[in-house]
Amino acid sequence: MSGIANYTDDDIKTLSPREHIRLRPGMYIGKLGDGTAPDDGIYVLIKEVMDNSVDEFIMGAGKVIEITVEGKAVTIRDYGRGIPLKSLAAAVSEMNTGGKYGSAAFEKTVGLNGVGVKAVNMLSSEFMARSVRDGEAHTVHFAAGIQQDDIWESGVNERTGTLIRFVVDEEVFGEYSYNLEYVETLIKNYTYLNLGLTIKFNGQSYSSKNGLLDLLNENMTEEPLYEPIHLTGKDIEVAITHGTGYGESYFSFVNGQHTTQGGTHQSAFREAIAKTIREFYHKDYDASDIRTSIVAAISVKIFDPEFESQTKIKLSSKQMDKRQEDGPTVRNYIVDFLKEHLDNYLHKHPATADILGKKIVESEKERKAISGVQKKAREIAKKVSLNNKKLRDCRIHLGDKHARAEESMIFITEGNSASGSITKSRDANTQAVFSLRGKPLNCYGLTKKIVYENEEFNLLQAALNIEEDMDNLRYNKIIIATDADVDGMHIRLLLMTFFLQFFPDVIRSGHLYILQTPLFRVRNKKETRYCYSEEERLKAVDALGPNPEITRFKGLGEISADEFKEFIGEKMRLDKVRMTKDDPIHDLLEFYMGKNSMERQGFIIGNLRIEADYVEELI
């Protein structure tokens, strides 16, 4: 027993809310991050403040919100009712204090738990809140959640409303920077869901005239098969169309909150679409045939919604309004709405109904055509999964009810040497490794049959568990980890083509990443620096003095397991693979992955570049 540490009363500690938020920020904002991912904590903090301003608009107060991001300082000004002056300090600093606990002043809003803006305050090195009401103003300043001053003014010539300014604390978050594209996307989503609202971001105005129809048109990466169907009703709005590829893509919202992991409303929406379309055509179509290549959006408004966490990315509410015992469930409300309005739309627009019907029949034909090879491939995958030499799995997966489920990830690597280094250095709880034997097949222009005929693709699909849909995806991050050379880049392109062709919703949902690995190791006897670019290498050489040892990494297998821990741990650098309306996906794939070899050869020869200075330095 001598090796067991003593456990006494002195080990029991009670933390203040401020101390707890700063010690365990993930419980309140999901994760920290450095700003390279759209769900990093710095964007969640912006959203927490914006939610309050948007809630003011929802309640009919203030049609304009102004937001500026300058360096690390964020300022948000609304022209709503203004926080009641006497309660200002408590409203931004005392947990479980707010005006949204069953109050008639707020209905069907997002911020309900009295946590959001307090977390912003306590996780900021500088925080200022100012409320103006009818010429009276109250301003409070905080530093890391501790109040610094309290200023009252009268006779001010300012419009009623609230201003929040904060600088996220680097002591908690480490180094970070804002990607303004992510902030812009957040702002656009607010405007799509709140017609009449104008948001001015760094001087540019954003608003929407057509709601979810604008959102769908903005996010379609291909021409839709038919004009998007746009339906609105009390507390619900939907937009639906189909593309020509595979997968399903949904944008779902509750009270203006983007529920990126869906929930009861999104599940009901998917069910209702299949049910309504079956009944319209009077045919028992398979749901997968109906929803293949669908791109759709749904927004619902619920009284006092329940989410699975403070980050509010998955709805768990069953009732539209918990106050009404006999009121409709979320599922019934959505099913009934589509049964009436989608059915009516298809009857009134026979051209759309005809295109949709043909699309479903084509999907059905393809599914049946590959059913034989699909069955055989599933049997093989099932047998191999018991002893899958390509997969070194982790213990915790995305669908698990575990605090670290969001951390789950899988590295797709090339060859045994690369996978060996990652496998030895990974966190076996949350990091899995899938090893390719070499370059995968170029699948551009092929049908989904190839996913079942090609052993590697079939095993990868099985490892990710995405054959049917995204609901059972086993890893939050799918990370392509290839060598930093020409062959590695080629494998990266081949894998991206695989996902773009057959599982685009993996990319649309933000799950696909590229692992950045260091190109150089620069060291002397006292210090070692890893550099991810030529610029970083030059800085390291200057910093470490004369004649440092410089190693150029070409393959992941050259990096020892001990070194690799640093590159896939807290300091891991990832590039998210993104799809936007402005990306000519089809044209890019056709040029880089198509059969136009001579055209590509001419492009490569015409764009060769030799870095003379670098070559001379190495010589």
Secondary structure, DSSP 8 states (H G I E B T S, - for coil): -TTS----GGG-----HHHHHHH-THHHHS----SSSTTSHHHHHHHHHHHHHHHHHHTT--SEEEEEEETTEEEEEE-SS---GGGHHHHHHSTT-SS-SS-TT--S-S--SS-HHHHHHHTEEEEEEEEEETTEEEEEEEETTEEEEEEEEES----SEEEEEEEE-HHHH-S----HHHHHHHHHHHHHHSTT-EEEETTEEE--SSTHHHHHHHH-SS--SS--EEEEETTEEEEEEE-SSSSEEEEEEETTEE-TT-BHHHHHHHHHHHHHHHHHHTS---HHHHHTTEEEEEEE--BS--BSSTT--SB---BSBTT-TTS-BHHHHHHHHHHHHHHHHHHH-HHHHHHHHHHHHHHHHHHHHTHHHHHHHHHHHHHHHTT-TTEE--S--TTSSSTTGGG-EEEEEEHHHHHHHHHHHS-TTTEEEEEESS-----TT--THHHHHSHHHHHHHHHHT-SS-GGG-S-SEEEEE--SSHHHHHHHHHHHHHHHHH-HHHHHTT-EEEEE--SEEEE-SS-EEEESSHHHHHHHHHHH-SS-EEEE--SGGGS-HHHHHHHSSTT-EEEE----TT--HHHHHHHHHSS-HHHHHHHHHHT----HHHHHHH-
